[in-house]
Structures are given as structure tokens and as C-alpha cells.
Amino acid sequence: MSARDAKRAAYLVTRFGIHEDGDDADDDEAAEAELLRMGARAVPALIAALTPRGYGYRAAMILTEMGAPHARPAIPVLTKYARTSTAHFLHLWSARALGVLGELDTVFALVKRERTQYAAVVGLAMARPASYRLLDELLDRKDAKLTELIANELRPGMAAYEPASREFPLVAAAAASKHEVIRKDVAIALSSFARGTDKARAVPVLASMLTDRSPEVRRLAALNLGFCRGHARGAVDQLKPLLKDRVKKVRETAKDAIAEIAKRRPGT
């Protein structure tokens, strides 16, 4: 890395929070965007900015967005701050970054201490779908606090994610989880695959969830089959029994999904 790049990155991190009152807030966003574009060249300055004072959490946020491989040199410092709850935002964003970087063992170890359990759940949520097995393990403990934390972090609309094509087997396998909160999350994730071939692969998994014992899982499976549109034409016959489901919301969602699928050509 050139001395010029190092100097520029060091300057940009000084811009964190300088306009939090709303004036020229675009300057802050521009600084963060430039650091992201710099990639690995910005990492030493971001590591130096990872302190509990001031706006160190902003550096952790950028490293989270940057992800692997560029952000990997920051793992030791991120681990240090994920293990402490004294700097709240830095603590949580460090756990998020570790989750994104795939440091599952480090994140899972945070569960051992009550004051870092929330950070553990946050980090594991960011690591999905690779972390589904660990989330299952935590739910198996039947610990009321952990169960509540996981349910909150995975509730629809809270922590939706878009899995990569290579991650499809991990998502599909988690559809068989014995925990409703995981199955609901999977139903949403399955419709998030961007490529048509992956949407087509998602359809039979979603269709298998239409008979789930949970009404909400059935509803989400139907809803997300609708989002698969023409790819889901082959699942219409499996949707039809839900038109007589005992739960009104499930019936209504199935009706809407069938109508949405019917509008689209196969494969669109």
C-alpha cells in the first residue's frame, strides 16, 4: 500500500460522525463509500479506528460491509471488542463483522457470558446459513433468554438476508429444523435467491413446507412461492389444499400466491 493511500484512509476515518447533526451528512457517507472502494488499502486505518472512544463502531460497520477477504486482518481486534460489552455499538458491530467473516467458533463462544449473549446471537444471525446448526443448538437448550433473543433477531423483516447460490444446500437442509423460528427464516431466505435456476430449486423445498405444523411457516411458504412466480407453477396443486386451511391468513396467502403464479410465464 502506498503512503498516499495510507494517508488518505487515515484522513477519511477522521470524518466519522463529524456531521451527525445533519449538516453535510453526505460527507460522512462519501467518506465511508470511499473507504469501501479502497478495500484492503483502507483496512489498516479502519483497524486503528476500532476503539471504544468516539466512532470506532463505524469502522466495524465498514469492515462488516467489506467482508472477506479484505477485512480478515481485523479479526484479532474485532474479537477483542466483541468480548466486551463496555462499548455497546462497537461490541455489537464487532460481533456482526466476525459473523460475516465466518468466525463461527469465536462468535458462538460469546454465549458463555451472559453480558455477551446478545452479541453472539447477532453475530450468528449475520453468519447464516452456515450458522443455522449453531442456532439450532442454542434453541435446543430451551433457555428462555436465548430463545427470545434468537426469535427477535430472526423475526421477518428484521434480519432478512440473501444467500449465495453456493449456499443453497445449507438453506434447504435447515428447512427440516425442529425449531419454528429457523423454519420461518428459511422460508423467507429461499425466495431470496436471485438466479432463476436457484429459484426453481427453492420451489420444491418451499412446497414441502406447505404442510408444516406451524400456520406461520405454512403462510410464509405460500407467500414466498408466490414470489417465485412462474418458477412455482408446478407447486400450484400443493398450494390448493391451503385454500381450506383452518387459519384465515394461510387461506388468504395461498389464494394470493396462486394468483401471482398464474400471472407469470413458466420460469419468469
PASEBA-1860 file (N, C-alpha, C; in nm, 3 decimals):
! residues 268
1> MSARDAKR> 0.084/-0.119/0.000/0.000/0.000/0.000/0.088/0.125/0.000 ~ 0.052/0.220/-0.082/0.132/0.342/-0.092/0.108/0.432/0.029 ~ 0.207/0.518/0.054/0.195/0.615/0.164/0.076/0.708/0.138 ~ 0.050/0.736/0.012/-0.062/0.823/-0.022/-0.195/0.759/0.017 ~ -0.210/0.630/-0.012/-0.333/0.559/0.025/-0.350/0.556/0.177 ~ -0.240/0.527/0.247/-0.247/0.521/0.393/-0.290/0.655/0.451 ~ -0.234/0.762/0.397/-0.268/0.896/0.446/-0.414/0.929/0.417 ~ -0.459/0.893/0.298/-0.598/0.920/0.260/-0.695/0.844/0.348
9> AAYLVTRF> -0.668/0.715/0.371/-0.758/0.634/0.456/-0.759/0.687/0.598 ~ -0.643/0.726/0.650/-0.636/0.781/0.786/-0.718/0.909/0.798 ~ -0.716/0.989/0.692/-0.798/1.111/0.693/-0.947/1.078/0.690 ~ -0.984/0.984/0.608/-1.126/0.952/0.592/-1.188/0.903/0.722 ~ -1.115/0.827/0.802/-1.174/0.778/0.926/-1.195/0.891/1.027 ~ -1.124/1.001/1.008/-1.147/1.116/1.097/-1.279/1.185/1.067 ~ -1.341/1.149/0.957/-1.467/1.213/0.918/-1.587/1.146/0.985 ~ -1.567/1.032/1.051/-1.678/0.962/1.115/-1.746/1.052/1.217
17> GIHEDGDD> -1.878/1.070/1.197/-1.956/1.142/1.296/-1.938/1.292/1.298 ~ -1.859/1.345/1.206/-1.829/1.488/1.213/-1.950/1.575/1.180 ~ -2.046/1.517/1.109/-2.166/1.594/1.073/-2.292/1.524/1.122 ~ -2.288/1.463/1.240/-2.404/1.390/1.290/-2.524/1.479/1.318 ~ -2.503/1.610/1.322/-2.616/1.700/1.346/-2.702/1.716/1.222 ~ -2.660/1.653/1.112/-2.738/1.660/0.989/-2.678/1.748/0.883 ~ -2.592/1.842/0.922/-2.529/1.931/0.825/-2.422/1.855/0.748 ~ -2.432/1.861/0.617/-2.333/1.796/0.532/-2.314/1.648/0.565
25> ADDDEAAE> -2.425/1.584/0.602/-2.416/1.442/0.637/-2.367/1.359/0.520 ~ -2.387/1.410/0.398/-2.340/1.339/0.280/-2.188/1.320/0.283 ~ -2.116/1.413/0.351/-1.971/1.400/0.361/-1.933/1.271/0.434 ~ -2.008/1.240/0.541/-1.983/1.116/0.615/-2.003/0.996/0.524 ~ -2.114/0.994/0.453/-2.144/0.881/0.365/-2.041/0.869/0.254 ~ -1.997/0.982/0.202/-1.896/0.980/0.097/-1.765/0.921/0.148 ~ -1.730/0.956/0.273/-1.606/0.903/0.332/-1.616/0.752/0.348 ~ -1.729/0.704/0.398/-1.747/0.560/0.415/-1.747/0.487/0.282
33> AELLRMGA> -1.812/0.547/0.181/-1.815/0.484/0.049/-1.674/0.476/-0.011 ~ -1.594/0.580/0.010/-1.458/0.577/-0.044/-1.373/0.473/0.027 ~ -1.390/0.459/0.158/-1.316/0.357/0.231/-1.353/0.217/0.181 ~ -1.480/0.197/0.152/-1.522/0.068/0.098/-1.458/0.042/-0.039 ~ -1.453/0.145/-0.121/-1.391/0.129/-0.254/-1.242/0.099/-0.243 ~ -1.180/0.153/-0.140/-1.036/0.129/-0.121/-1.008/-0.015/-0.083 ~ -1.106/-0.082/-0.023/-1.089/-0.222/0.012/-0.973/-0.246/0.106 ~ -0.885/-0.339/0.071/-0.774/-0.377/0.159/-0.684/-0.259/0.194
41> RAVPALIA> -0.675/-0.161/0.107/-0.589/-0.045/0.135/-0.639/0.037/0.253 ~ -0.770/0.025/0.284/-0.827/0.103/0.394/-0.825/0.027/0.526 ~ -0.797/-0.101/0.522/-0.811/-0.184/0.642/-0.719/-0.141/0.756 ~ -0.591/-0.111/0.733/-0.507/-0.067/0.847/-0.564/0.055/0.918 ~ -0.616/0.152/0.844/-0.674/0.270/0.907/-0.801/0.236/0.983 ~ -0.880/0.143/0.930/-1.002/0.102/0.997/-0.969/0.025/1.126 ~ -0.867/-0.057/1.122/-0.825/-0.128/1.243/-0.782/-0.028/1.350 ~ -0.706/0.073/1.309/-0.661/0.174/1.405/-0.778/0.250/1.464
49> ALTPRGYG> -0.886/0.261/1.388/-1.004/0.336/1.434/-1.094/0.252/1.523 ~ -1.067/0.123/1.536/-1.150/0.035/1.619/-1.117/0.056/1.766 ~ -1.172/0.160/1.822/-1.154/0.187/1.965/-1.291/0.219/2.024 ~ -1.308/0.200/2.155/-1.438/0.230/2.217/-1.467/0.378/2.229 ~ -1.367/0.459/2.199/-1.388/0.603/2.206/-1.442/0.654/2.073 ~ -1.525/0.756/2.079/-1.573/0.820/1.957/-1.657/0.729/1.869 ~ -1.615/0.716/1.744/-1.696/0.646/1.644/-1.627/0.520/1.591 ~ -1.561/0.450/1.683/-1.496/0.326/1.643/-1.590/0.224/1.583
57> YRAAMILT> -1.716/0.228/1.629/-1.812/0.131/1.575/-1.836/0.151/1.426 ~ -1.813/0.275/1.378/-1.831/0.299/1.234/-1.727/0.221/1.154 ~ -1.607/0.210/1.208/-1.505/0.129/1.142/-1.549/-0.017/1.136 ~ -1.608/-0.066/1.246/-1.657/-0.204/1.247/-1.770/-0.222/1.147 ~ -1.854/-0.122/1.131/-1.962/-0.129/1.033/-1.907/-0.144/0.893 ~ -1.805/-0.064/0.861/-1.747/-0.070/0.727/-1.678/-0.204/0.703 ~ -1.608/-0.254/0.804/-1.545/-0.385/0.791/-1.648/-0.495/0.772 ~ -1.764/-0.480/0.837/-1.874/-0.576/0.818/-1.920/-0.576/0.673
65> EMGAPHAR> -1.938/-0.457/0.618/-1.983/-0.447/0.480/-1.875/-0.493/0.383 ~ -1.752/-0.468/0.418/-1.640/-0.507/0.332/-1.627/-0.659/0.326 ~ -1.638/-0.725/0.441/-1.636/-0.871/0.445/-1.503/-0.930/0.402 ~ -1.507/-1.061/0.378/-1.386/-1.134/0.336/-1.362/-1.109/0.186 ~ -1.237/-1.111/0.144/-1.117/-1.139/0.223/-1.053/-1.014/0.284 ~ -1.095/-0.896/0.239/-1.025/-0.774/0.278/-1.021/-0.752/0.428 ~ -1.132/-0.780/0.497/-1.142/-0.745/0.638/-1.078/-0.847/0.732 ~ -1.026/-0.956/0.681/-0.975/-1.062/0.767/-0.861/-1.015/0.861
73> PAIPVLTK> -0.773/-0.925/0.819/-0.668/-0.881/0.912/-0.723/-0.814/1.039 ~ -0.847/-0.773/1.036/-0.907/-0.705/1.152/-0.962/-0.804/1.255 ~ -0.960/-0.933/1.228/-1.024/-1.032/1.316/-0.974/-1.024/1.461 ~ -0.843/-1.015/1.487/-0.799/-1.010/1.627/-0.857/-0.892/1.705 ~ -0.862/-0.775/1.643/-0.915/-0.658/1.713/-1.067/-0.668/1.726 ~ -1.133/-0.715/1.624/-1.278/-0.735/1.631/-1.313/-0.834/1.742 ~ -1.234/-0.938/1.754/-1.257/-1.038/1.859/-1.243/-0.975/1.997 ~ -1.142/-0.892/2.013/-1.120/-0.824/2.141/-1.242/-0.744/2.183
81> YARTSTAH> -1.299/-0.668/2.089/-1.412/-0.582/2.126/-1.545/-0.656/2.129 ~ -1.556/-0.766/2.055/-1.679/-0.846/2.063/-1.694/-0.908/2.202 ~ -1.583/-0.928/2.270/-1.585/-0.994/2.401/-1.615/-0.900/2.517 ~ -1.630/-0.771/2.486/-1.662/-0.676/2.593/-1.791/-0.604/2.562 ~ -1.870/-0.577/2.664/-1.995/-0.505/2.643/-1.987/-0.360/2.691 ~ -1.864/-0.313/2.717/-1.849/-0.178/2.769/-1.870/-0.072/2.661 ~ -1.836/-0.104/2.538/-1.859/-0.012/2.426/-1.967/-0.075/2.339 ~ -2.092/-0.041/2.367/-2.207/-0.117/2.316/-2.208/-0.131/2.164
89> FLHLWSAR> -2.203/-0.020/2.092/-2.214/-0.029/1.947/-2.093/-0.101/1.887 ~ -1.974/-0.070/1.938/-1.854/-0.137/1.887/-1.860/-0.286/1.917 ~ -1.908/-0.321/2.034/-1.925/-0.459/2.078/-2.014/-0.537/1.980 ~ -2.129/-0.479/1.947/-2.223/-0.548/1.860/-2.175/-0.552/1.715 ~ -2.120/-0.442/1.666/-2.075/-0.440/1.528/-1.952/-0.528/1.509 ~ -1.871/-0.543/1.611/-1.758/-0.635/1.601/-1.809/-0.778/1.587 ~ -1.912/-0.813/1.664/-1.971/-0.947/1.653/-2.033/-0.967/1.516 ~ -2.099/-0.864/1.464/-2.155/-0.874/1.328/-2.046/-0.901/1.226
97> ALGVLGEL> -1.937/-0.825/1.236/-1.828/-0.841/1.140/-1.769/-0.982/1.149 ~ -1.752/-1.033/1.270/-1.698/-1.168/1.287/-1.791/-1.272/1.226 ~ -1.921/-1.251/1.239/-2.016/-1.341/1.175/-2.002/-1.341/1.025 ~ -1.994/-1.222/0.967/-1.977/-1.209/0.822/-1.848/-1.276/0.775 ~ -1.744/-1.266/0.858/-1.615/-1.323/0.823/-1.607/-1.474/0.850 ~ -1.717/-1.531/0.901/-1.722/-1.675/0.920/-1.653/-1.726/1.044 ~ -1.630/-1.639/1.141/-1.563/-1.680/1.265/-1.666/-1.738/1.362 ~ -1.724/-1.850/1.324/-1.837/-1.906/1.399/-1.799/-1.950/1.540
105> DTVFALVK> -1.683/-2.011/1.555/-1.643/-2.058/1.689/-1.624/-1.940/1.784 ~ -1.564/-1.834/1.733/-1.542/-1.716/1.815/-1.674/-1.653/1.857 ~ -1.765/-1.642/1.762/-1.895/-1.582/1.792/-1.975/-1.670/1.888 ~ -1.974/-1.801/1.863/-2.050/-1.893/1.947/-1.999/-1.890/2.091 ~ -1.870/-1.871/2.108/-1.811/-1.868/2.243/-1.864/-1.750/2.325 ~ -1.915/-1.648/2.260/-1.969/-1.532/2.333/-2.092/-1.569/2.415 ~ -2.154/-1.681/2.384/-2.273/-1.725/2.457/-2.240/-1.759/2.602 ~ -2.117/-1.794/2.627/-2.079/-1.839/2.761/-2.099/-1.731/2.868
113> RERTQYAA> -2.091/-1.607/2.829/-2.107/-1.497/2.924/-2.239/-1.427/2.899 ~ -2.316/-1.409/3.002/-2.450/-1.353/2.986/-2.447/-1.216/2.919 ~ -2.349/-1.134/2.954/-2.348/-0.998/2.900/-2.309/-0.992/2.753 ~ -2.257/-1.102/2.697/-2.224/-1.102/2.554/-2.313/-1.197/2.474 ~ -2.418/-1.248/2.535/-2.506/-1.342/2.463/-2.578/-1.275/2.346 ~ -2.620/-1.152/2.366/-2.688/-1.084/2.256/-2.594/-1.067/2.137 ~ -2.469/-1.031/2.165/-2.371/-1.017/2.057/-2.352/-1.150/1.985 ~ -2.353/-1.260/2.061/-2.340/-1.392/1.998/-2.453/-1.418/1.900
121> VVGLAMAR> -2.575/-1.389/1.942/-2.691/-1.412/1.855/-2.685/-1.321/1.732 ~ -2.646/-1.196/1.752/-2.633/-1.102/1.640/-2.529/-1.153/1.540 ~ -2.415/-1.196/1.591/-2.311/-1.246/1.502/-2.352/-1.372/1.429 ~ -2.422/-1.463/1.498/-2.468/-1.585/1.433/-2.574/-1.556/1.327 ~ -2.659/-1.458/1.354/-2.759/-1.420/1.253/-2.692/-1.370/1.127 ~ -2.581/-1.297/1.142/-2.508/-1.246/1.025/-2.437/-1.359/0.950 ~ -2.413/-1.471/1.018/-2.338/-1.581/0.957/-2.427/-1.683/0.887 ~ -2.557/-1.661/0.885/-2.645/-1.756/0.817/-2.609/-1.768/0.669
129> PASYRLLD> -2.627/-1.884/0.607/-2.689/-2.006/0.660/-2.592/-2.102/0.731 ~ -2.461/-2.069/0.729/-2.364/-2.159/0.791/-2.389/-2.175/0.940 ~ -2.453/-2.077/1.002/-2.474/-2.080/1.146/-2.606/-2.143/1.189 ~ -2.687/-2.189/1.096/-2.815/-2.248/1.135/-2.797/-2.363/1.235 ~ -2.695/-2.444/1.216/-2.675/-2.558/1.307/-2.645/-2.510/1.448 ~ -2.573/-2.398/1.461/-2.542/-2.345/1.594/-2.664/-2.278/1.656 ~ -2.743/-2.212/1.574/-2.868/-2.154/1.626/-2.962/-2.265/1.673 ~ -2.966/-2.374/1.598/-3.044/-2.491/1.641/-2.995/-2.541/1.777
137> ELLDRKDA> -2.864/-2.547/1.792/-2.806/-2.596/1.918/-2.846/-2.505/2.035 ~ -2.844/-2.376/2.013/-2.884/-2.284/2.120/-3.032/-2.299/2.153 ~ -3.114/-2.316/2.051/-3.258/-2.334/2.076/-3.286/-2.466/2.147 ~ -3.204/-2.566/2.120/-3.220/-2.696/2.188/-3.202/-2.683/2.339 ~ -3.132/-2.581/2.383/-3.107/-2.563/2.527/-3.234/-2.521/2.602 ~ -3.332/-2.471/2.529/-3.458/-2.426/2.588/-3.434/-2.320/2.696 ~ -3.334/-2.237/2.671/-3.306/-2.124/2.758/-3.396/-2.008/2.715 ~ -3.478/-1.960/2.806/-3.579/-1.860/2.770/-3.517/-1.734/2.711
145> KLTELIAN> -3.407/-1.688/2.770/-3.345/-1.565/2.720/-3.289/-1.584/2.580 ~ -3.215/-1.693/2.559/-3.157/-1.718/2.426/-3.266/-1.737/2.321 ~ -3.370/-1.809/2.357/-3.481/-1.831/2.264/-3.544/-1.698/2.223 ~ -3.562/-1.610/2.320/-3.621/-1.479/2.289/-3.528/-1.396/2.202 ~ -3.399/-1.398/2.231/-3.302/-1.321/2.152/-3.300/-1.369/2.007 ~ -3.300/-1.501/1.988/-3.296/-1.556/1.853/-3.426/-1.524/1.778 ~ -3.538/-1.540/1.845/-3.667/-1.511/1.781/-3.674/-1.365/1.739 ~ -3.621/-1.277/1.821/-3.624/-1.134/1.787/-3.532/-1.103/1.670
153> ELRPGMAA> -3.413/-1.164/1.671/-3.315/-1.133/1.567/-3.353/-1.193/1.432 ~ -3.431/-1.301/1.434/-3.470/-1.366/1.308/-3.613/-1.336/1.267 ~ -3.680/-1.248/1.337/-3.819/-1.223/1.300/-3.827/-1.163/1.160 ~ -3.932/-1.196/1.084/-3.945/-1.148/0.947/-3.932/-0.997/0.939 ~ -3.848/-0.952/0.846/-3.826/-0.809/0.829/-3.713/-0.754/0.911 ~ -3.668/-0.828/1.011/-3.562/-0.780/1.098/-3.424/-0.811/1.043 ~ -3.406/-0.933/1.002/-3.270/-0.974/0.964/-3.270/-1.059/0.838 ~ -3.351/-1.021/0.740/-3.354/-1.096/0.615/-3.216/-1.092/0.549
161> YEPASREF> -3.182/-1.196/0.480/-3.053/-1.200/0.411/-3.072/-1.267/0.276 ~ -2.975/-1.246/0.188/-2.981/-1.305/0.055/-2.867/-1.405/0.041 ~ -2.898/-1.533/0.051/-2.792/-1.635/0.042/-2.734/-1.642/-0.098 ~ -2.609/-1.682/-0.105/-2.544/-1.702/-0.235/-2.584/-1.837/-0.291 ~ -2.570/-1.852/-0.421/-2.609/-1.976/-0.488/-2.540/-2.098/-0.426 ~ -2.413/-2.083/-0.393/-2.337/-2.196/-0.337/-2.390/-2.239/-0.201 ~ -2.469/-2.151/-0.136/-2.520/-2.180/-0.002/-2.656/-2.249/-0.003 ~ -2.708/-2.276/-0.121/-2.841/-2.335/-0.130/-2.855/-2.463/-0.047
169> PLVAAAAA> -2.761/-2.557/-0.052/-2.778/-2.680/0.027/-2.792/-2.653/0.177 ~ -2.720/-2.554/0.229/-2.730/-2.522/0.371/-2.868/-2.468/0.407 ~ -2.922/-2.383/0.319/-3.055/-2.327/0.344/-3.160/-2.437/0.336 ~ -3.153/-2.519/0.232/-3.252/-2.625/0.213/-3.250/-2.724/0.330 ~ -3.131/-2.757/0.379/-3.121/-2.852/0.491/-3.187/-2.798/0.616 ~ -3.177/-2.667/0.636/-3.234/-2.606/0.757/-3.387/-2.602/0.754 ~ -3.447/-2.630/0.640/-3.593/-2.635/0.632/-3.649/-2.748/0.718 ~ -3.564/-2.843/0.754/-3.608/-2.956/0.837/-3.583/-2.932/0.986
177> SKHEVIRK> -3.541/-2.811/1.022/-3.516/-2.781/1.164/-3.641/-2.809/1.247 ~ -3.621/-2.854/1.370/-3.737/-2.876/1.458/-3.784/-2.747/1.523 ~ -3.714/-2.636/1.495/-3.748/-2.509/1.558/-3.819/-2.417/1.459 ~ -3.938/-2.375/1.496/-4.020/-2.293/1.408/-3.950/-2.167/1.362 ~ -3.877/-2.101/1.451/-3.813/-1.975/1.415/-3.712/-1.994/1.302 ~ -3.644/-2.108/1.300/-3.550/-2.137/1.192/-3.625/-2.166/1.063 ~ -3.731/-2.246/1.072/-3.806/-2.280/0.950/-3.869/-2.155/0.888 ~ -3.916/-2.063/0.970/-3.972/-1.938/0.916/-3.864/-1.860/0.842
185> DVAIALSS> -3.746/-1.853/0.902/-3.637/-1.779/0.839/-3.597/-1.843/0.706 ~ -3.596/-1.975/0.703/-3.561/-2.048/0.581/-3.663/-2.020/0.471 ~ -3.791/-2.019/0.506/-3.895/-1.994/0.405/-3.874/-1.860/0.337 ~ -3.833/-1.761/0.414/-3.807/-1.628/0.357/-3.680/-1.630/0.273 ~ -3.576/-1.693/0.325/-3.447/-1.696/0.254/-3.458/-1.767/0.119 ~ -3.540/-1.872/0.112/-3.549/-1.950/-0.011/-3.600/-1.868/-0.129 ~ -3.682/-1.767/-0.101/-3.732/-1.685/-0.212/-3.636/-1.573/-0.248 ~ -3.524/-1.562/-0.173/-3.431/-1.452/-0.194/-3.322/-1.483/-0.296
193> FARGTDKA> -3.316/-1.608/-0.340/-3.216/-1.641/-0.441/-3.245/-1.563/-0.568 ~ -3.144/-1.495/-0.617/-3.164/-1.404/-0.730/-3.172/-1.477/-0.863 ~ -3.094/-1.582/-0.880/-3.088/-1.651/-1.009/-3.209/-1.741/-1.029 ~ -3.254/-1.745/-1.152/-3.371/-1.826/-1.184/-3.353/-1.972/-1.153 ~ -3.232/-2.025/-1.177/-3.210/-2.167/-1.151/-3.223/-2.197/-1.002 ~ -3.180/-2.103/-0.919/-3.190/-2.123/-0.774/-3.334/-2.108/-0.726 ~ -3.407/-2.016/-0.788/-3.549/-2.004/-0.752/-3.622/-2.134/-0.785 ~ -3.588/-2.193/-0.898/-3.651/-2.319/-0.936/-3.616/-2.429/-0.835
201> RAVPVLAS> -3.491/-2.428/-0.786/-3.451/-2.528/-0.685/-3.523/-2.504/-0.552 ~ -3.557/-2.376/-0.525/-3.622/-2.343/-0.398/-3.767/-2.391/-0.394 ~ -3.829/-2.403/-0.509/-3.973/-2.433/-0.514/-4.008/-2.563/-0.443 ~ -3.942/-2.676/-0.472/-3.983/-2.799/-0.402/-3.959/-2.796/-0.252 ~ -3.858/-2.721/-0.208/-3.834/-2.710/-0.064/-3.946/-2.630/0.001 ~ -3.983/-2.519/-0.061/-4.095/-2.439/-0.010/-4.225/-2.520/-0.013 ~ -4.245/-2.594/-0.121/-4.367/-2.674/-0.132/-4.376/-2.777/-0.020 ~ -4.261/-2.832/0.021/-4.261/-2.931/0.129/-4.299/-2.868/0.262
209> MLTDRSPE> -4.285/-2.736/0.272/-4.315/-2.665/0.396/-4.463/-2.624/0.405 ~ -4.538/-2.649/0.300/-4.681/-2.614/0.299/-4.763/-2.699/0.395 ~ -4.707/-2.811/0.437/-4.778/-2.898/0.531/-4.719/-2.888/0.672 ~ -4.640/-2.786/0.695/-4.576/-2.768/0.825/-4.682/-2.756/0.935 ~ -4.647/-2.803/1.055/-4.742/-2.795/1.167/-4.765/-2.652/1.215 ~ -4.676/-2.560/1.178/-4.691/-2.421/1.217/-4.768/-2.343/1.110 ~ -4.880/-2.279/1.146/-4.953/-2.200/1.048/-4.868/-2.089/0.987 ~ -4.780/-2.030/1.066/-4.698/-1.921/1.014/-4.595/-1.971/0.915
217> VRRLAALN> -4.541/-2.090/0.937/-4.450/-2.147/0.838/-4.526/-2.177/0.709 ~ -4.647/-2.233/0.721/-4.728/-2.260/0.601/-4.755/-2.129/0.525 ~ -4.789/-2.026/0.600/-4.819/-1.897/0.537/-4.697/-1.841/0.465 ~ -4.582/-1.844/0.530/-4.461/-1.791/0.469/-4.417/-1.873/0.349 ~ -4.436/-2.005/0.357/-4.402/-2.089/0.242/-4.490/-2.054/0.122 ~ -4.619/-2.036/0.147/-4.710/-1.997/0.039/-4.674/-1.859/-0.015 ~ -4.651/-1.765/0.074/-4.615/-1.629/0.033/-4.492/-1.629/-0.056 ~ -4.391/-1.701/-0.016/-4.265/-1.699/-0.090/-4.268/-1.784/-0.215
225> LGFCRGHA> -4.358/-1.882/-0.222/-4.382/-1.948/-0.350/-4.440/-1.848/-0.450 ~ -4.528/-1.762/-0.401/-4.581/-1.657/-0.487/-4.471/-1.568/-0.541 ~ -4.371/-1.537/-0.456/-4.259/-1.454/-0.500/-4.172/-1.525/-0.603 ~ -4.177/-1.658/-0.603/-4.102/-1.734/-0.704/-4.170/-1.728/-0.841 ~ -4.294/-1.683/-0.840/-4.370/-1.657/-0.962/-4.373/-1.777/-1.056 ~ -4.338/-1.755/-1.183/-4.353/-1.862/-1.282/-4.276/-1.988/-1.250 ~ -4.169/-1.975/-1.174/-4.092/-2.094/-1.137/-4.175/-2.189/-1.051 ~ -4.279/-2.136/-0.987/-4.357/-2.215/-0.892/-4.483/-2.276/-0.954
233> RGAVDQLK> -4.496/-2.273/-1.085/-4.618/-2.329/-1.146/-4.642/-2.474/-1.106 ~ -4.536/-2.549/-1.092/-4.551/-2.689/-1.057/-4.597/-2.712/-0.915 ~ -4.599/-2.606/-0.833/-4.639/-2.620/-0.693/-4.783/-2.577/-0.668 ~ -4.852/-2.535/-0.771/-4.989/-2.485/-0.752/-5.080/-2.591/-0.692 ~ -5.068/-2.715/-0.738/-5.153/-2.821/-0.683/-5.128/-2.843/-0.534 ~ -5.004/-2.819/-0.491/-4.972/-2.833/-0.347/-5.022/-2.713/-0.267 ~ -5.038/-2.601/-0.335/-5.092/-2.482/-0.269/-5.244/-2.491/-0.249 ~ -5.311/-2.557/-0.339/-5.457/-2.558/-0.337/-5.519/-2.608/-0.206
241> PLLKDRVK> -5.464/-2.712/-0.141/-5.524/-2.754/-0.013/-5.522/-2.644/0.093 ~ -5.431/-2.549/0.081/-5.425/-2.441/0.179/-5.541/-2.343/0.164 ~ -5.613/-2.352/0.054/-5.732/-2.268/0.038/-5.840/-2.307/0.138 ~ -5.823/-2.426/0.200/-5.917/-2.471/0.303/-5.849/-2.484/0.439 ~ -5.734/-2.419/0.453/-5.661/-2.424/0.580/-5.748/-2.368/0.693 ~ -5.724/-2.418/0.813/-5.805/-2.374/0.927/-5.774/-2.230/0.969 ~ -5.662/-2.176/0.920/-5.620/-2.040/0.958/-5.648/-1.945/0.841 ~ -5.721/-1.840/0.868/-5.764/-1.748/0.763/-5.647/-1.686/0.688
249> KVRETAKD> -5.545/-1.643/0.759/-5.431/-1.578/0.693/-5.360/-1.674/0.597 ~ -5.357/-1.801/0.633/-5.296/-1.900/0.544/-5.380/-1.915/0.418 ~ -5.512/-1.923/0.434/-5.601/-1.934/0.318/-5.584/-1.814/0.225 ~ -5.583/-1.696/0.282/-5.572/-1.575/0.201/-5.438/-1.568/0.128 ~ -5.331/-1.605/0.197/-5.199/-1.601/0.135/-5.188/-1.702/0.023 ~ -5.243/-1.821/0.043/-5.240/-1.923/-0.062/-5.315/-1.875/-0.186 ~ -5.429/-1.812/-0.165/-5.507/-1.761/-0.278/-5.428/-1.657/-0.356 ~ -5.364/-1.564/-0.283/-5.284/-1.461/-0.349/-5.165/-1.520/-0.423
257> AIAEIAKR> -5.101/-1.621/-0.361/-4.985/-1.684/-0.424/-5.022/-1.753/-0.554 ~ -5.133/-1.824/-0.554/-5.179/-1.892/-0.676/-5.208/-1.790/-0.785 ~ -5.269/-1.680/-0.747/-5.300/-1.575/-0.846/-5.172/-1.515/-0.902 ~ -5.072/-1.493/-0.817/-4.946/-1.434/-0.861/-4.872/-1.529/-0.955 ~ -4.870/-1.656/-0.921/-4.802/-1.754/-1.005/-4.870/-1.763/-1.142 ~ -5.002/-1.756/-1.144/-5.077/-1.770/-1.268/-5.050/-1.656/-1.364 ~ -5.007/-1.541/-1.314/-4.981/-1.424/-1.399/-4.855/-1.441/-1.483 ~ -4.767/-1.527/-1.439/-4.632/-1.533/-1.496/-4.613/-1.653/-1.586
265> RPGT> -4.530/-1.634/-1.687/-4.491/-1.748/-1.769/-4.401/-1.840/-1.688 ~ -4.399/-1.968/-1.721/-4.307/-2.058/-1.650/-4.164/-2.008/-1.661 ~ -4.095/-2.007/-1.548/-3.955/-1.966/-1.544/-3.933/-1.817/-1.537 ~ -4.041/-1.737/-1.516/-4.020/-1.592/-1.506/-4.053/-1.544/-1.368
END
